[in-house]
Amino acid sequence: MKKLILSTVLLLALSLSFTSCRDEAKKAGDAVENAVDATEKAVESAAEATEAAASDVAEGAKEVANDAAEAVESAVDAAGEAVDNAATKAGDAVDGVVEKAGETVDGAVDAAADKLKAAH
């Protein structure tokens, strides 16, 4: 009778351990699937964040380029105005020199005419 009871207990213990191992294997498989799903979601989130960051960088670069173009345009306008002002001032100076030269020539002609009249 003892053998029968011990055999029954042994069989019961073995069946419980096999069932327990199957459950643990299933749990491990579920854990692996959950880990794979979580990894896929993390990769997707990282890809979306990277795409958003790249878009932000591209937009920022576009704004910087536009600002630089506006700055260059302003500098070109300012340089054009400076050249115009310099040309106007140079023209005024040349006009002044020509006028003075004309007055000097007129004075010299008048003086020469006066000397000629005095000499005759």
RAJO-V148023 format. One record per helix or strand. SS is the DSSP state (A for helix, B for strand). FROM is the first residue (numbers start at 1). TO is the last residue. If there is no record, write none. Layout:
# RAJO-V148023
SS/FROM/TO, SS/FROM/TO
This chain:
# RAJO-V148023
A/2/119
